Amino acid sequence: MNQNEILEKSKEKRTKCIVYTRVMGYHRPVESFNIGKKGEHKERKFFLEKASQNNAA
């Protein structure tokens, strides 16, 4: 079973997910962005910050 078949089979169980992002100190839904801002959001690169290592002796 491929991905599309799985999605169609469970379509009635799915709900809309609203994605928020932080803009200028407050949270705003991405769906309210204009076309240019939506494109910019898609191009963002996400990273995981490594935990700092405290080697104090």
PyMOL commands that place a pseudoatom at each C-alpha (Angstrom):
pseudoatom trace, name=CA, resn=MET, resi=1, chain=A, elem=C, hetatm=0, pos=[0.000, 0.000, 0.000]
pseudoatom trace, name=CA, resn=ASN, resi=2, chain=A, elem=C, hetatm=0, pos=[1.510, 3.328, -1.020]
pseudoatom trace, name=CA, resn=GLN, resi=3, chain=A, elem=C, hetatm=0, pos=[1.346, 6.654, 0.847]
pseudoatom trace, name=CA, resn=ASN, resi=4, chain=A, elem=C, hetatm=0, pos=[-1.592, 8.050, -1.174]
pseudoatom trace, name=CA, resn=GLU, resi=5, chain=A, elem=C, hetatm=0, pos=[-3.696, 4.956, -0.523]
pseudoatom trace, name=CA, resn=ILE, resi=6, chain=A, elem=C, hetatm=0, pos=[-2.989, 5.175, 3.201]
pseudoatom trace, name=CA, resn=LEU, resi=7, chain=A, elem=C, hetatm=0, pos=[-3.953, 8.871, 3.278]
pseudoatom trace, name=CA, resn=GLU, resi=8, chain=A, elem=C, hetatm=0, pos=[-7.188, 8.260, 1.363]
pseudoatom trace, name=CA, resn=LYS, resi=9, chain=A, elem=C, hetatm=0, pos=[-8.127, 5.346, 3.607]
pseudoatom trace, name=CA, resn=SER, resi=10, chain=A, elem=C, hetatm=0, pos=[-7.789, 7.410, 6.796]
pseudoatom trace, name=CA, resn=LYS, resi=11, chain=A, elem=C, hetatm=0, pos=[-9.101, 10.703, 5.343]
pseudoatom trace, name=CA, resn=GLU, resi=12, chain=A, elem=C, hetatm=0, pos=[-12.129, 10.862, 7.669]
pseudoatom trace, name=CA, resn=LYS, resi=13, chain=A, elem=C, hetatm=0, pos=[-9.852, 10.652, 10.737]
pseudoatom trace, name=CA, resn=ARG, resi=14, chain=A, elem=C, hetatm=0, pos=[-7.607, 13.537, 9.685]
pseudoatom trace, name=CA, resn=THR, resi=15, chain=A, elem=C, hetatm=0, pos=[-7.992, 17.113, 10.911]
pseudoatom trace, name=CA, resn=LYS, resi=16, chain=A, elem=C, hetatm=0, pos=[-6.529, 20.405, 9.740]
pseudoatom trace, name=CA, resn=CYS, resi=17, chain=A, elem=C, hetatm=0, pos=[-3.262, 21.327, 11.412]
pseudoatom trace, name=CA, resn=ILE, resi=18, chain=A, elem=C, hetatm=0, pos=[-2.611, 25.053, 11.839]
pseudoatom trace, name=CA, resn=VAL, resi=19, chain=A, elem=C, hetatm=0, pos=[1.107, 25.856, 11.877]
pseudoatom trace, name=CA, resn=TYR, resi=20, chain=A, elem=C, hetatm=0, pos=[2.210, 28.884, 13.882]
pseudoatom trace, name=CA, resn=THR, resi=21, chain=A, elem=C, hetatm=0, pos=[5.547, 30.653, 13.691]
pseudoatom trace, name=CA, resn=ARG, resi=22, chain=A, elem=C, hetatm=0, pos=[7.087, 33.376, 15.781]
pseudoatom trace, name=CA, resn=VAL, resi=23, chain=A, elem=C, hetatm=0, pos=[7.212, 36.731, 13.997]
pseudoatom trace, name=CA, resn=MET, resi=24, chain=A, elem=C, hetatm=0, pos=[8.547, 39.877, 15.665]
pseudoatom trace, name=CA, resn=GLY, resi=25, chain=A, elem=C, hetatm=0, pos=[7.883, 38.624, 19.196]
pseudoatom trace, name=CA, resn=TYR, resi=26, chain=A, elem=C, hetatm=0, pos=[4.432, 37.087, 18.708]
pseudoatom trace, name=CA, resn=HIS, resi=27, chain=A, elem=C, hetatm=0, pos=[2.993, 33.906, 17.213]
pseudoatom trace, name=CA, resn=ARG, resi=28, chain=A, elem=C, hetatm=0, pos=[1.089, 34.020, 13.947]
pseudoatom trace, name=CA, resn=PRO, resi=29, chain=A, elem=C, hetatm=0, pos=[-0.474, 31.282, 11.764]
pseudoatom trace, name=CA, resn=VAL, resi=30, chain=A, elem=C, hetatm=0, pos=[1.476, 30.601, 8.570]
pseudoatom trace, name=CA, resn=GLU, resi=31, chain=A, elem=C, hetatm=0, pos=[-1.774, 30.294, 6.574]
pseudoatom trace, name=CA, resn=SER, resi=32, chain=A, elem=C, hetatm=0, pos=[-2.359, 34.040, 7.042]
pseudoatom trace, name=CA, resn=PHE, resi=33, chain=A, elem=C, hetatm=0, pos=[0.962, 34.923, 5.348]
pseudoatom trace, name=CA, resn=ASN, resi=34, chain=A, elem=C, hetatm=0, pos=[1.045, 36.440, 1.872]
pseudoatom trace, name=CA, resn=ILE, resi=35, chain=A, elem=C, hetatm=0, pos=[2.512, 34.402, -1.032]
pseudoatom trace, name=CA, resn=GLY, resi=36, chain=A, elem=C, hetatm=0, pos=[6.036, 35.761, -0.619]
pseudoatom trace, name=CA, resn=LYS, resi=37, chain=A, elem=C, hetatm=0, pos=[6.164, 35.141, 3.112]
pseudoatom trace, name=CA, resn=LYS, resi=38, chain=A, elem=C, hetatm=0, pos=[4.805, 31.586, 2.658]
pseudoatom trace, name=CA, resn=GLY, resi=39, chain=A, elem=C, hetatm=0, pos=[7.598, 30.884, 0.165]
pseudoatom trace, name=CA, resn=GLU, resi=40, chain=A, elem=C, hetatm=0, pos=[10.164, 32.293, 2.557]
pseudoatom trace, name=CA, resn=HIS, resi=41, chain=A, elem=C, hetatm=0, pos=[8.796, 30.084, 5.344]
pseudoatom trace, name=CA, resn=LYS, resi=42, chain=A, elem=C, hetatm=0, pos=[9.128, 26.957, 3.164]
pseudoatom trace, name=CA, resn=GLU, resi=43, chain=A, elem=C, hetatm=0, pos=[12.798, 27.781, 2.465]
pseudoatom trace, name=CA, resn=ARG, resi=44, chain=A, elem=C, hetatm=0, pos=[13.739, 28.044, 6.136]
pseudoatom trace, name=CA, resn=LYS, resi=45, chain=A, elem=C, hetatm=0, pos=[16.298, 25.611, 7.454]
pseudoatom trace, name=CA, resn=PHE, resi=46, chain=A, elem=C, hetatm=0, pos=[15.718, 24.105, 10.863]
pseudoatom trace, name=CA, resn=PHE, resi=47, chain=A, elem=C, hetatm=0, pos=[18.465, 22.911, 13.174]
pseudoatom trace, name=CA, resn=LEU, resi=48, chain=A, elem=C, hetatm=0, pos=[18.867, 21.354, 16.580]
pseudoatom trace, name=CA, resn=GLU, resi=49, chain=A, elem=C, hetatm=0, pos=[20.977, 23.273, 19.017]
pseudoatom trace, name=CA, resn=LYS, resi=50, chain=A, elem=C, hetatm=0, pos=[23.499, 21.013, 20.692]
pseudoatom trace, name=CA, resn=ALA, resi=51, chain=A, elem=C, hetatm=0, pos=[23.463, 21.031, 24.461]
pseudoatom trace, name=CA, resn=SER, resi=52, chain=A, elem=C, hetatm=0, pos=[26.345, 23.065, 25.831]
pseudoatom trace, name=CA, resn=GLN, resi=53, chain=A, elem=C, hetatm=0, pos=[29.016, 21.116, 27.640]
pseudoatom trace, name=CA, resn=ASN, resi=54, chain=A, elem=C, hetatm=0, pos=[30.276, 22.678, 30.828]
pseudoatom trace, name=CA, resn=ASN, resi=55, chain=A, elem=C, hetatm=0, pos=[33.820, 21.419, 31.404]
pseudoatom trace, name=CA, resn=ALA, resi=56, chain=A, elem=C, hetatm=0, pos=[34.488, 23.595, 34.455]
pseudoatom trace, name=CA, resn=ALA, resi=57, chain=A, elem=C, hetatm=0, pos=[36.857, 21.912, 36.848]
for i in range(1, 57): cmd.bond("trace and resi %d" % i, "trace and resi %d" % (i + 1))
show_as sticks, trace
zoom trace
